Amino acid sequence: MRRRTRAIVFAALAVVAAVLGASLIAGYGSRVAGGYGPLRPVVVLRESLPPGREIGPREASRALEVRRVPARFAPAGSLSHPGDALGLVLRGPAPGGSYLLAAQLAPPGRAREKGRLASGRGPVEIAVSGADALFATGAAARGRRVDVVITAEPRGPGPGRTYVGASGVPLLALGPGEDGSAPGGTAAATLGLTRRQALRLIAAESYARKLTLLPVR
């Protein structure tokens, strides 16, 4: 009888310990989620894919998966659903374990956009601000014409001067900048520029407050 009572007591203690452990884990998870903010879905590659690979249903189901990460850590332009990549082609290598970004994808036939630049233009990468709206359009942003607006630092009282540094240039690629992918951060934009435009914008990167992309309507 004592053995049976002892077994019942041990079993009850085990249940209580399990409940307490689960409560502690759940409370810790809630505190972590509260500290890092809300979660959002992002597409991650299960395996590496080569450049030029078109994302079809087979690749989407086998190589892509959705994970939930704090929104503050999600790269700008990261896809939220594997279906968003269907029918698009990888512009470059996509290593396994990395996020899949809209800037890595292009419509079929557009992956060689560089070769269609007009004579006298070449691809030049610059750091720009205010690209969140273009990231939201995903692959459709590439190939659009944009104005590059320069906002200079003020030399005295009042706001700095704002003017168009390059007008109607083709946007070839768009990806996260050096400061990461947080909303409002910089982005790396590859533009088809003439030599004069390239020199003007490269110089502006060193003295201007910011360079902003403005889609041409």
Secondary structure, 3 states (H helix, E strand, C coil): CHHHHHHHHHHHHHHHHHHHHHHHHHHHHHHHHHHHCCEEEEEEECCCECCCCECCHHHHHHHEEEEEEEHHHCCCCECCCHHHHCCCEECCCECCCCECEHHHEECCCCCCHHHHCCCCCEEEEEEEECCHHHHHCHHHHCCCEEEEEEEECCCCCCCCCEEEEEEEEEEEEEEEECCECCCCCCEEEEEEECHHHHHHHHHHHHHEEEEEEEECC
